[in-house]
Amino acid sequence: MNTGDDENLQEQQLHLEYLRARVNAAKIAYLNRTPFERIAEVSYEDLKAIAQQFIKASNDYQKARYGSVKVRLSVAKLLR
C-alpha cells in the first residue's frame, strides 16, 4: 500500500470511530427519551438511520482495508 491509501484508511477509521460514538450517544438518547443533535426525541427510525450510516461506513472500511467484508452487522445486533 502506498502513503495515499494509508492516509485514506486512517481517515476512514477516524470517521468510523466518530460514527460508532454517534450511534452509542443516539442509543442512550433513544432509551432516555432525551434530545440528540437537532432531534427533539429520537425515534426508532432515527436511531435505525444513524446505525445504518455506521454499518455502511464499516462495510466500506473493511472493503478498503481487507478487500472484502469480514463481519456483517445488522441494526438489531448493533443496538443490543
PDB file with SEQRES, HELIX, SHEET and CRYST1 records, atoms N, CA, C and O in Angstrom:
SEQRES   1 A   80  MET ASN THR GLY ASP ASP GLU ASN LEU GLN GLU GLN GLN          
SEQRES   2 A   80  LEU HIS LEU GLU TYR LEU ARG ALA ARG VAL ASN ALA ALA          
SEQRES   3 A   80  LYS ILE ALA TYR LEU ASN ARG THR PRO PHE GLU ARG ILE          
SEQRES   4 A   80  ALA GLU VAL SER TYR GLU ASP LEU LYS ALA ILE ALA GLN          
SEQRES   5 A   80  GLN PHE ILE LYS ALA SER ASN ASP TYR GLN LYS ALA ARG          
SEQRES   6 A   80  TYR GLY SER VAL LYS VAL ARG LEU SER VAL ALA LYS LEU          
SEQRES   7 A   80  LEU ARG                                                      
HELIX    1 AA1 THR A    3  ASN A   32  1                                  30    
HELIX    2 AA2 TYR A   44  TYR A   66  1                                  23    
HELIX    3 AA3 VAL A   75  LEU A   78  1                                   4    
CRYST1    1.000    1.000    1.000  90.00  90.00  90.00 P 1           1          
ATOM      1  N   MET A   1       0.842  -1.180   0.000  1.00  0.00           N  
ATOM      2  CA  MET A   1       0.000   0.000   0.000  1.00  0.00           C  
ATOM      3  C   MET A   1       0.881   1.234   0.000  1.00  0.00           C  
ATOM      4  O   MET A   1       1.965   1.244   0.583  1.00  0.00           O  
ATOM      5  N   ASN A   2       0.402   2.263  -0.657  1.00  0.00           N  
ATOM      6  CA  ASN A   2       1.177   3.492  -0.656  1.00  0.00           C  
ATOM      7  C   ASN A   2       0.663   4.453   0.408  1.00  0.00           C  
ATOM      8  O   ASN A   2      -0.314   4.167   1.100  1.00  0.00           O  
ATOM      9  N   THR A   3       1.325   5.583   0.527  1.00  0.00           N  
ATOM     10  CA  THR A   3       1.001   6.543   1.579  1.00  0.00           C  
ATOM     11  C   THR A   3      -0.406   7.098   1.437  1.00  0.00           C  
ATOM     12  O   THR A   3      -1.082   7.317   2.443  1.00  0.00           O  
ATOM     13  N   GLY A   4      -0.864   7.330   0.215  1.00  0.00           N  
ATOM     14  CA  GLY A   4      -2.216   7.844  -0.013  1.00  0.00           C  
ATOM     15  C   GLY A   4      -3.276   6.888   0.490  1.00  0.00           C  
ATOM     16  O   GLY A   4      -4.273   7.305   1.079  1.00  0.00           O  
ATOM     17  N   ASP A   5      -3.058   5.602   0.255  1.00  0.00           N  
ATOM     18  CA  ASP A   5      -4.001   4.586   0.752  1.00  0.00           C  
ATOM     19  C   ASP A   5      -4.013   4.540   2.275  1.00  0.00           C  
ATOM     20  O   ASP A   5      -5.070   4.419   2.895  1.00  0.00           O  
ATOM     21  N   ASP A   6      -2.821   4.638   2.875  1.00  0.00           N  
ATOM     22  CA  ASP A   6      -2.737   4.624   4.332  1.00  0.00           C  
ATOM     23  C   ASP A   6      -3.465   5.818   4.944  1.00  0.00           C  
ATOM     24  O   ASP A   6      -4.176   5.675   5.939  1.00  0.00           O  
ATOM     25  N   GLU A   7      -3.287   6.987   4.349  1.00  0.00           N  
ATOM     26  CA  GLU A   7      -3.966   8.186   4.858  1.00  0.00           C  
ATOM     27  C   GLU A   7      -5.474   8.062   4.698  1.00  0.00           C  
ATOM     28  O   GLU A   7      -6.232   8.453   5.586  1.00  0.00           O  
ATOM     29  N   ASN A   8      -5.910   7.516   3.566  1.00  0.00           N  
ATOM     30  CA  ASN A   8      -7.339   7.325   3.335  1.00  0.00           C  
ATOM     31  C   ASN A   8      -7.922   6.344   4.356  1.00  0.00           C  
ATOM     32  O   ASN A   8      -9.012   6.568   4.882  1.00  0.00           O  
ATOM     33  N   LEU A   9      -7.200   5.263   4.631  1.00  0.00           N  
ATOM     34  CA  LEU A   9      -7.667   4.294   5.622  1.00  0.00           C  
ATOM     35  C   LEU A   9      -7.734   4.912   7.015  1.00  0.00           C  
ATOM     36  O   LEU A   9      -8.660   4.633   7.776  1.00  0.00           O  
ATOM     37  N   GLN A  10      -6.764   5.744   7.346  1.00  0.00           N  
ATOM     38  CA  GLN A  10      -6.779   6.413   8.651  1.00  0.00           C  
ATOM     39  C   GLN A  10      -7.968   7.356   8.764  1.00  0.00           C  
ATOM     40  O   GLN A  10      -8.620   7.419   9.806  1.00  0.00           O  
ATOM     41  N   GLU A  11      -8.248   8.090   7.687  1.00  0.00           N  
ATOM     42  CA  GLU A  11      -9.412   8.988   7.684  1.00  0.00           C  
ATOM     43  C   GLU A  11     -10.704   8.190   7.828  1.00  0.00           C  
ATOM     44  O   GLU A  11     -11.601   8.580   8.576  1.00  0.00           O  
ATOM     45  N   GLN A  12     -10.793   7.076   7.110  1.00  0.00           N  
ATOM     46  CA  GLN A  12     -11.975   6.228   7.216  1.00  0.00           C  
ATOM     47  C   GLN A  12     -12.125   5.664   8.623  1.00  0.00           C  
ATOM     48  O   GLN A  12     -13.238   5.586   9.144  1.00  0.00           O  
ATOM     49  N   GLN A  13     -11.020   5.274   9.237  1.00  0.00           N  
ATOM     50  CA  GLN A  13     -11.077   4.722  10.581  1.00  0.00           C  
ATOM     51  C   GLN A  13     -11.520   5.781  11.592  1.00  0.00           C  
ATOM     52  O   GLN A  13     -12.314   5.490  12.487  1.00  0.00           O  
ATOM     53  N   LEU A  14     -11.011   7.004  11.456  1.00  0.00           N  
ATOM     54  CA  LEU A  14     -11.433   8.088  12.342  1.00  0.00           C  
ATOM     55  C   LEU A  14     -12.924   8.378  12.174  1.00  0.00           C  
ATOM     56  O   LEU A  14     -13.643   8.587  13.151  1.00  0.00           O  
ATOM     57  N   HIS A  15     -13.371   8.385  10.931  1.00  0.00           N  
ATOM     58  CA  HIS A  15     -14.794   8.620  10.668  1.00  0.00           C  
ATOM     59  C   HIS A  15     -15.643   7.488  11.251  1.00  0.00           C  
ATOM     60  O   HIS A  15     -16.725   7.729  11.788  1.00  0.00           O  
ATOM     61  N   LEU A  16     -15.156   6.274  11.144  1.00  0.00           N  
ATOM     62  CA  LEU A  16     -15.857   5.116  11.697  1.00  0.00           C  
ATOM     63  C   LEU A  16     -15.956   5.211  13.221  1.00  0.00           C  
ATOM     64  O   LEU A  16     -16.996   4.891  13.797  1.00  0.00           O  
ATOM     65  N   GLU A  17     -14.893   5.643  13.865  1.00  0.00           N  
ATOM     66  CA  GLU A  17     -14.918   5.823  15.325  1.00  0.00           C  
ATOM     67  C   GLU A  17     -15.919   6.908  15.716  1.00  0.00           C  
ATOM     68  O   GLU A  17     -16.637   6.770  16.706  1.00  0.00           O  
ATOM     69  N   TYR A  18     -15.961   7.994  14.929  1.00  0.00           N  
ATOM     70  CA  TYR A  18     -16.928   9.056  15.190  1.00  0.00           C  
ATOM     71  C   TYR A  18     -18.359   8.520  15.066  1.00  0.00           C  
ATOM     72  O   TYR A  18     -19.210   8.799  15.910  1.00  0.00           O  
ATOM     73  N   LEU A  19     -18.610   7.751  14.008  1.00  0.00           N  
ATOM     74  CA  LEU A  19     -19.954   7.213  13.806  1.00  0.00           C  
ATOM     75  C   LEU A  19     -20.325   6.208  14.896  1.00  0.00           C  
ATOM     76  O   LEU A  19     -21.486   6.142  15.301  1.00  0.00           O  
ATOM     77  N   ARG A  20     -19.364   5.430  15.375  1.00  0.00           N  
ATOM     78  CA  ARG A  20     -19.623   4.481  16.459  1.00  0.00           C  
ATOM     79  C   ARG A  20     -20.035   5.247  17.725  1.00  0.00           C  
ATOM     80  O   ARG A  20     -20.983   4.855  18.407  1.00  0.00           O  
ATOM     81  N   ALA A  21     -19.334   6.319  18.032  1.00  0.00           N  
ATOM     82  CA  ALA A  21     -19.679   7.131  19.200  1.00  0.00           C  
ATOM     83  C   ALA A  21     -21.048   7.779  19.019  1.00  0.00           C  
ATOM     84  O   ALA A  21     -21.813   7.910  19.974  1.00  0.00           O  
ATOM     85  N   ARG A  22     -21.351   8.184  17.785  1.00  0.00           N  
ATOM     86  CA  ARG A  22     -22.644   8.801  17.487  1.00  0.00           C  
ATOM     87  C   ARG A  22     -23.786   7.800  17.682  1.00  0.00           C  
ATOM     88  O   ARG A  22     -24.841   8.155  18.208  1.00  0.00           O  
ATOM     89  N   VAL A  23     -23.577   6.564  17.264  1.00  0.00           N  
ATOM     90  CA  VAL A  23     -24.590   5.523  17.462  1.00  0.00           C  
ATOM     91  C   VAL A  23     -24.824   5.298  18.952  1.00  0.00           C  
ATOM     92  O   VAL A  23     -25.968   5.208  19.399  1.00  0.00           O  
ATOM     93  N   ASN A  24     -23.748   5.209  19.711  1.00  0.00           N  
ATOM     94  CA  ASN A  24     -23.893   4.989  21.153  1.00  0.00           C  
ATOM     95  C   ASN A  24     -24.626   6.151  21.819  1.00  0.00           C  
ATOM     96  O   ASN A  24     -25.490   5.930  22.668  1.00  0.00           O  
ATOM     97  N   ALA A  25     -24.295   7.379  21.446  1.00  0.00           N  
ATOM     98  CA  ALA A  25     -24.965   8.550  22.023  1.00  0.00           C  
ATOM     99  C   ALA A  25     -26.439   8.581  21.625  1.00  0.00           C  
ATOM    100  O   ALA A  25     -27.298   8.908  22.443  1.00  0.00           O  
ATOM    101  N   ALA A  26     -26.731   8.240  20.374  1.00  0.00           N  
ATOM    102  CA  ALA A  26     -28.121   8.220  19.911  1.00  0.00           C  
ATOM    103  C   ALA A  26     -28.911   7.135  20.619  1.00  0.00           C  
ATOM    104  O   ALA A  26     -30.084   7.327  20.939  1.00  0.00           O  
ATOM    105  N   LYS A  27     -28.276   5.990  20.866  1.00  0.00           N  
ATOM    106  CA  LYS A  27     -28.948   4.896  21.566  1.00  0.00           C  
ATOM    107  C   LYS A  27     -29.309   5.311  22.992  1.00  0.00           C  
ATOM    108  O   LYS A  27     -30.405   5.020  23.471  1.00  0.00           O  
ATOM    109  N   ILE A  28     -28.393   5.985  23.658  1.00  0.00           N  
ATOM    110  CA  ILE A  28     -28.674   6.472  25.010  1.00  0.00           C  
ATOM    111  C   ILE A  28     -29.792   7.506  24.990  1.00  0.00           C  
ATOM    112  O   ILE A  28     -30.677   7.487  25.846  1.00  0.00           O  
ATOM    113  N   ALA A  29     -29.753   8.410  24.010  1.00  0.00           N  
ATOM    114  CA  ALA A  29     -30.813   9.420  23.887  1.00  0.00           C  
ATOM    115  C   ALA A  29     -32.159   8.764  23.598  1.00  0.00           C  
ATOM    116  O   ALA A  29     -33.189   9.211  24.103  1.00  0.00           O  
ATOM    117  N   TYR A  30     -32.158   7.710  22.790  1.00  0.00           N  
ATOM    118  CA  TYR A  30     -33.392   6.988  22.486  1.00  0.00           C  
ATOM    119  C   TYR A  30     -33.962   6.327  23.736  1.00  0.00           C  
ATOM    120  O   TYR A  30     -35.161   6.416  24.004  1.00  0.00           O  
ATOM    121  N   LEU A  31     -33.103   5.672  24.490  1.00  0.00           N  
ATOM    122  CA  LEU A  31     -33.561   4.967  25.695  1.00  0.00           C  
ATOM    123  C   LEU A  31     -34.052   5.930  26.774  1.00  0.00           C  
ATOM    124  O   LEU A  31     -34.985   5.615  27.513  1.00  0.00           O  
ATOM    125  N   ASN A  32     -33.427   7.098  26.864  1.00  0.00           N  
ATOM    126  CA  ASN A  32     -33.798   8.082  27.883  1.00  0.00           C  
ATOM    127  C   ASN A  32     -34.809   9.113  27.391  1.00  0.00           C  
ATOM    128  O   ASN A  32     -35.233   9.987  28.148  1.00  0.00           O  
ATOM    129  N   ARG A  33     -35.193   9.007  26.119  1.00  0.00           N  
ATOM    130  CA  ARG A  33     -36.138   9.953  25.515  1.00  0.00           C  
ATOM    131  C   ARG A  33     -35.669  11.398  25.686  1.00  0.00           C  
ATOM    132  O   ARG A  33     -36.449  12.274  26.058  1.00  0.00           O  
ATOM    133  N   THR A  34     -34.395  11.633  25.410  1.00  0.00           N  
ATOM    134  CA  THR A  34     -33.819  12.971  25.508  1.00  0.00           C  
ATOM    135  C   THR A  34     -33.428  13.467  24.120  1.00  0.00           C  
ATOM    136  O   THR A  34     -33.320  12.668  23.189  1.00  0.00           O  
ATOM    137  N   PRO A  35     -33.212  14.783  23.967  1.00  0.00           N  
ATOM    138  CA  PRO A  35     -32.813  15.323  22.663  1.00  0.00           C  
ATOM    139  C   PRO A  35     -31.436  14.809  22.231  1.00  0.00           C  
ATOM    140  O   PRO A  35     -30.577  14.501  23.057  1.00  0.00           O  
ATOM    141  N   PHE A  36     -31.261  14.728  20.923  1.00  0.00           N  
ATOM    142  CA  PHE A  36     -29.985  14.319  20.338  1.00  0.00           C  
ATOM    143  C   PHE A  36     -29.758  15.156  19.100  1.00  0.00           C  
ATOM    144  O   PHE A  36     -30.579  15.165  18.184  1.00  0.00           O  
ATOM    145  N   GLU A  37     -28.636  15.862  19.078  1.00  0.00           N  
ATOM    146  CA  GLU A  37     -28.308  16.779  17.989  1.00  0.00           C  
ATOM    147  C   GLU A  37     -29.497  17.699  17.732  1.00  0.00           C  
ATOM    148  O   GLU A  37     -29.864  18.473  18.616  1.00  0.00           O  
ATOM    149  N   ARG A  38     -30.100  17.641  16.572  1.00  0.00           N  
ATOM    150  CA  ARG A  38     -31.242  18.524  16.266  1.00  0.00           C  
ATOM    151  C   ARG A  38     -32.585  17.818  16.412  1.00  0.00           C  
ATOM    152  O   ARG A  38     -33.619  18.367  16.033  1.00  0.00           O  
ATOM    153  N   ILE A  39     -32.575  16.621  16.950  1.00  0.00           N  
ATOM    154  CA  ILE A  39     -33.789  15.822  17.084  1.00  0.00           C  
ATOM    155  C   ILE A  39     -34.318  15.988  18.508  1.00  0.00           C  
ATOM    156  O   ILE A  39     -33.600  15.731  19.474  1.00  0.00           O  
ATOM    157  N   ALA A  40     -35.571  16.415  18.633  1.00  0.00           N  
ATOM    158  CA  ALA A  40     -36.157  16.641  19.963  1.00  0.00           C  
ATOM    159  C   ALA A  40     -36.252  15.341  20.751  1.00  0.00           C  
ATOM    160  O   ALA A  40     -35.884  15.296  21.925  1.00  0.00           O  
ATOM    161  N   GLU A  41     -36.741  14.291  20.113  1.00  0.00           N  
ATOM    162  CA  GLU A  41     -36.815  12.975  20.736  1.00  0.00           C  
ATOM    163  C   GLU A  41     -36.493  11.939  19.667  1.00  0.00           C  
ATOM    164  O   GLU A  41     -37.138  11.905  18.618  1.00  0.00           O  
ATOM    165  N   VAL A  42     -35.526  11.117  19.921  1.00  0.00           N  
ATOM    166  CA  VAL A  42     -35.059  10.143  18.939  1.00  0.00           C  
ATOM    167  C   VAL A  42     -36.087   9.026  18.794  1.00  0.00           C  
ATOM    168  O   VAL A  42     -36.433   8.358  19.769  1.00  0.00           O  
ATOM    169  N   SER A  43     -36.566   8.830  17.583  1.00  0.00           N  
ATOM    170  CA  SER A  43     -37.477   7.724  17.305  1.00  0.00           C  
ATOM    171  C   SER A  43     -36.656   6.506  16.885  1.00  0.00           C  
ATOM    172  O   SER A  43     -35.455   6.613  16.638  1.00  0.00           O  
ATOM    173  N   TYR A  44     -37.309   5.358  16.807  1.00  0.00           N  
ATOM    174  CA  TYR A  44     -36.611   4.154  16.363  1.00  0.00           C  
ATOM    175  C   TYR A  44     -36.102   4.329  14.935  1.00  0.00           C  
ATOM    176  O   TYR A  44     -35.012   3.864  14.604  1.00  0.00           O  
ATOM    177  N   GLU A  45     -36.882   4.992  14.094  1.00  0.00           N  
ATOM    178  CA  GLU A  45     -36.465   5.214  12.700  1.00  0.00           C  
ATOM    179  C   GLU A  45     -35.228   6.096  12.629  1.00  0.00           C  
ATOM    180  O   GLU A  45     -34.344   5.855  11.808  1.00  0.00           O  
ATOM    181  N   ASP A  46     -35.153   7.120  13.484  1.00  0.00           N  
ATOM    182  CA  ASP A  46     -33.956   7.968  13.541  1.00  0.00           C  
ATOM    183  C   ASP A  46     -32.744   7.143  13.967  1.00  0.00           C  
ATOM    184  O   ASP A  46     -31.674   7.233  13.366  1.00  0.00           O  
ATOM    185  N   LEU A  47     -32.926   6.348  15.000  1.00  0.00           N  
ATOM    186  CA  LEU A  47     -31.850   5.508  15.512  1.00  0.00           C  
ATOM    187  C   LEU A  47     -31.406   4.493  14.459  1.00  0.00           C  
ATOM    188  O   LEU A  47     -30.213   4.229  14.304  1.00  0.00           O  
ATOM    189  N   LYS A  48     -32.357   3.937  13.751  1.00  0.00           N  
ATOM    190  CA  LYS A  48     -32.057   2.968  12.699  1.00  0.00           C  
ATOM    191  C   LYS A  48     -31.238   3.623  11.583  1.00  0.00           C  
ATOM    192  O   LYS A  48     -30.290   3.021  11.080  1.00  0.00           O  
ATOM    193  N   ALA A  49     -31.593   4.841  11.196  1.00  0.00           N  
ATOM    194  CA  ALA A  49     -30.861   5.554  10.142  1.00  0.00           C  
ATOM    195  C   ALA A  49     -29.423   5.850  10.573  1.00  0.00           C  
ATOM    196  O   ALA A  49     -28.492   5.724   9.777  1.00  0.00           O  
ATOM    197  N   ILE A  50     -29.250   6.243  11.829  1.00  0.00           N  
ATOM    198  CA  ILE A  50     -27.908   6.515  12.348  1.00  0.00           C  
ATOM    199  C   ILE A  50     -27.087   5.231  12.370  1.00  0.00           C  
ATOM    200  O   ILE A  50     -25.910   5.244  12.011  1.00  0.00           O  
ATOM    201  N   ALA A  51     -27.691   4.132  12.785  1.00  0.00           N  
ATOM    202  CA  ALA A  51     -26.997   2.836  12.815  1.00  0.00           C  
ATOM    203  C   ALA A  51     -26.643   2.381  11.402  1.00  0.00           C  
ATOM    204  O   ALA A  51     -25.572   1.813  11.191  1.00  0.00           O  
ATOM    205  N   GLN A  52     -27.516   2.618  10.443  1.00  0.00           N  
ATOM    206  CA  GLN A  52     -27.238   2.218   9.064  1.00  0.00           C  
ATOM    207  C   GLN A  52     -26.070   3.013   8.479  1.00  0.00           C  
ATOM    208  O   GLN A  52     -25.305   2.484   7.672  1.00  0.00           O  
ATOM    209  N   GLN A  53     -25.927   4.277   8.877  1.00  0.00           N  
ATOM    210  CA  GLN A  53     -24.763   5.058   8.436  1.00  0.00           C  
ATOM    211  C   GLN A  53     -23.477   4.408   8.929  1.00  0.00           C  
ATOM    212  O   GLN A  53     -22.501   4.294   8.187  1.00  0.00           O  
ATOM    213  N   PHE A  54     -23.489   3.982  10.196  1.00  0.00           N  
ATOM    214  CA  PHE A  54     -22.313   3.325  10.756  1.00  0.00           C  
ATOM    215  C   PHE A  54     -22.025   2.010  10.036  1.00  0.00           C  
ATOM    216  O   PHE A  54     -20.873   1.716   9.719  1.00  0.00           O  
ATOM    217  N   ILE A  55     -23.058   1.224   9.779  1.00  0.00           N  
ATOM    218  CA  ILE A  55     -22.883  -0.065   9.111  1.00  0.00           C  
ATOM    219  C   ILE A  55     -22.306   0.125   7.709  1.00  0.00           C  
ATOM    220  O   ILE A  55     -21.406  -0.614   7.309  1.00  0.00           O  
ATOM    221  N   LYS A  56     -22.806   1.096   6.965  1.00  0.00           N  
ATOM    222  CA  LYS A  56     -22.285   1.363   5.619  1.00  0.00           C  
ATOM    223  C   LYS A  56     -20.819   1.773   5.681  1.00  0.00           C  
ATOM    224  O   LYS A  56     -20.004   1.288   4.896  1.00  0.00           O  
ATOM    225  N   ALA A  57     -20.480   2.665   6.613  1.00  0.00           N  
ATOM    226  CA  ALA A  57     -19.090   3.098   6.758  1.00  0.00           C  
ATOM    227  C   ALA A  57     -18.193   1.934   7.164  1.00  0.00           C  
ATOM    228  O   ALA A  57     -17.061   1.831   6.692  1.00  0.00           O  
ATOM    229  N   SER A  58     -18.691   1.054   8.037  1.00  0.00           N  
ATOM    230  CA  SER A  58     -17.934  -0.112   8.460  1.00  0.00           C  
ATOM    231  C   SER A  58     -17.667  -1.048   7.285  1.00  0.00           C  
ATOM    232  O   SER A  58     -16.553  -1.545   7.122  1.00  0.00           O  
ATOM    233  N   ASN A  59     -18.681  -1.285   6.478  1.00  0.00           N  
ATOM    234  CA  ASN A  59     -18.506  -2.140   5.298  1.00  0.00           C  
ATOM    235  C   ASN A  59     -17.516  -1.528   4.316  1.00  0.00           C  
ATOM    236  O   ASN A  59     -16.670  -2.236   3.769  1.00  0.00           O  
ATOM    237  N   ASP A  60     -17.612  -0.220   4.086  1.00  0.00           N  
ATOM    238  CA  ASP A  60     -16.687   0.460   3.172  1.00  0.00           C  
ATOM    239  C   ASP A  60     -15.249   0.372   3.672  1.00  0.00           C  
ATOM    240  O   ASP A  60     -14.326   0.137   2.893  1.00  0.00           O  
ATOM    241  N   TYR A  61     -15.069   0.562   4.975  1.00  0.00           N  
ATOM    242  CA  TYR A  61     -13.731   0.492   5.563  1.00  0.00           C  
ATOM    243  C   TYR A  61     -13.152  -0.919   5.421  1.00  0.00           C  
ATOM    244  O   TYR A  61     -11.990  -1.083   5.051  1.00  0.00           O  
ATOM    245  N   GLN A  62     -13.961  -1.926   5.713  1.00  0.00           N  
ATOM    246  CA  GLN A  62     -13.474  -3.300   5.603  1.00  0.00           C  
ATOM    247  C   GLN A  62     -13.122  -3.661   4.164  1.00  0.00           C  
ATOM    248  O   GLN A  62     -12.137  -4.356   3.918  1.00  0.00           O  
ATOM    249  N   LYS A  63     -13.929  -3.189   3.216  1.00  0.00           N  
ATOM    250  CA  LYS A  63     -13.627  -3.468   1.809  1.00  0.00           C  
ATOM    251  C   LYS A  63     -12.317  -2.812   1.400  1.00  0.00           C  
ATOM    252  O   LYS A  63     -11.515  -3.411   0.682  1.00  0.00           O  
ATOM    253  N   ALA A  64     -12.097  -1.564   1.863  1.00  0.00           N  
ATOM    254  CA  ALA A  64     -10.871  -0.849   1.515  1.00  0.00           C  
ATOM    255  C   ALA A  64      -9.652  -1.488   2.174  1.00  0.00           C  
ATOM    256  O   ALA A  64      -8.584  -1.565   1.567  1.00  0.00           O  
ATOM    257  N   ARG A  65      -9.808  -1.936   3.389  1.00  0.00           N  
ATOM    258  CA  ARG A  65      -8.665  -2.477   4.128  1.00  0.00           C  
ATOM    259  C   ARG A  65      -8.382  -3.934   3.792  1.00  0.00           C  
ATOM    260  O   ARG A  65      -7.228  -4.306   3.577  1.00  0.00           O  
ATOM    261  N   TYR A  66      -9.418  -4.759   3.746  1.00  0.00           N  
ATOM    262  CA  TYR A  66      -9.213  -6.202   3.587  1.00  0.00           C  
ATOM    263  C   TYR A  66      -9.599  -6.742   2.212  1.00  0.00           C  
ATOM    264  O   TYR A  66      -9.249  -7.873   1.875  1.00  0.00           O  
ATOM    265  N   GLY A  67     -10.305  -5.962   1.428  1.00  0.00           N  
ATOM    266  CA  GLY A  67     -10.730  -6.419   0.119  1.00  0.00           C  
ATOM    267  C   GLY A  67     -12.100  -7.069   0.130  1.00  0.00           C  
ATOM    268  O   GLY A  67     -12.700  -7.270  -0.925  1.00  0.00           O  
ATOM    269  N   SER A  68     -12.600  -7.398   1.308  1.00  0.00           N  
ATOM    270  CA  SER A  68     -13.936  -7.974   1.445  1.00  0.00           C  
ATOM    271  C   SER A  68     -14.452  -7.657   2.846  1.00  0.00           C  
ATOM    272  O   SER A  68     -13.706  -7.206   3.715  1.00  0.00           O  
ATOM    273  N   VAL A  69     -15.731  -7.903   3.038  1.00  0.00           N  
ATOM    274  CA  VAL A  69     -16.342  -7.642   4.333  1.00  0.00           C  
ATOM    275  C   VAL A  69     -16.188  -8.887   5.196  1.00  0.00           C  
ATOM    276  O   VAL A  69     -16.630  -9.971   4.816  1.00  0.00           O  
ATOM    277  N   LYS A  70     -15.558  -8.727   6.364  1.00  0.00           N  
ATOM    278  CA  LYS A  70     -15.302  -9.856   7.252  1.00  0.00           C  
ATOM    279  C   LYS A  70     -16.469 -10.105   8.203  1.00  0.00           C  
ATOM    280  O   LYS A  70     -16.787 -11.257   8.499  1.00  0.00           O  
ATOM    281  N   VAL A  71     -17.106  -9.050   8.681  1.00  0.00           N  
ATOM    282  CA  VAL A  71     -18.207  -9.170   9.635  1.00  0.00           C  
ATOM    283  C   VAL A  71     -19.349  -8.292   9.160  1.00  0.00           C  
ATOM    284  O   VAL A  71     -19.165  -7.101   8.910  1.00  0.00           O  
ATOM    285  N   ARG A  72     -20.515  -8.876   9.036  1.00  0.00           N  
ATOM    286  CA  ARG A  72     -21.704  -8.103   8.656  1.00  0.00           C  
ATOM    287  C   ARG A  72     -22.486  -7.769   9.900  1.00  0.00           C  
ATOM    288  O   ARG A  72     -22.722  -8.625  10.752  1.00  0.00           O  
ATOM    289  N   LEU A  73     -22.885  -6.522   9.997  1.00  0.00           N  
ATOM    290  CA  LEU A  73     -23.674  -6.057  11.126  1.00  0.00           C  
ATOM    291  C   LEU A  73     -25.115  -5.864  10.711  1.00  0.00           C  
ATOM    292  O   LEU A  73     -25.400  -5.544   9.557  1.00  0.00           O  
ATOM    293  N   SER A  74     -26.009  -6.056  11.637  1.00  0.00           N  
ATOM    294  CA  SER A  74     -27.401  -5.704  11.404  1.00  0.00           C  
ATOM    295  C   SER A  74     -27.760  -4.637  12.422  1.00  0.00           C  
ATOM    296  O   SER A  74     -27.116  -4.521  13.465  1.00  0.00           O  
ATOM    297  N   VAL A  75     -28.772  -3.871  12.122  1.00  0.00           N  
ATOM    298  CA  VAL A  75     -29.204  -2.808  13.028  1.00  0.00           C  
ATOM    299  C   VAL A  75     -29.600  -3.406  14.369  1.00  0.00           C  
ATOM    300  O   VAL A  75     -29.228  -2.872  15.414  1.00  0.00           O  
ATOM    301  N   ALA A  76     -30.343  -4.496  14.359  1.00  0.00           N  
ATOM    302  CA  ALA A  76     -30.812  -5.107  15.596  1.00  0.00           C  
ATOM    303  C   ALA A  76     -29.632  -5.543  16.476  1.00  0.00           C  
ATOM    304  O   ALA A  76     -29.650  -5.310  17.685  1.00  0.00           O  
ATOM    305  N   LYS A  77     -28.625  -6.162  15.891  1.00  0.00           N  
ATOM    306  CA  LYS A  77     -27.488  -6.605  16.679  1.00  0.00           C  
ATOM    307  C   LYS A  77     -26.652  -5.434  17.165  1.00  0.00           C  
ATOM    308  O   LYS A  77     -26.100  -5.481  18.265  1.00  0.00           O  
ATOM    309  N   LEU A  78     -26.553  -4.392  16.367  1.00  0.00           N  
ATOM    310  CA  LEU A  78     -25.785  -3.216  16.746  1.00  0.00           C  
ATOM    311  C   LEU A  78     -26.420  -2.493  17.924  1.00  0.00           C  
ATOM    312  O   LEU A  78     -25.714  -1.912  18.749  1.00  0.00           O  
ATOM    313  N   LEU A  79     -27.730  -2.522  18.008  1.00  0.00           N  
ATOM    314  CA  LEU A  79     -28.445  -1.775  19.040  1.00  0.00           C  
ATOM    315  C   LEU A  79     -28.658  -2.571  20.326  1.00  0.00           C  
ATOM    316  O   LEU A  79     -29.276  -2.062  21.261  1.00  0.00           O  
ATOM    317  N   ARG A  80     -28.173  -3.782  20.394  1.00  0.00           N  
ATOM    318  CA  ARG A  80     -28.312  -4.578  21.624  1.00  0.00           C  
ATOM    319  C   ARG A  80     -27.483  -4.022  22.726  1.00  0.00           C  
ATOM    320  O   ARG A  80     -27.480  -4.566  23.831  1.00  0.00           O  
TER     321      ARG A  80                                                      
END                                                                             
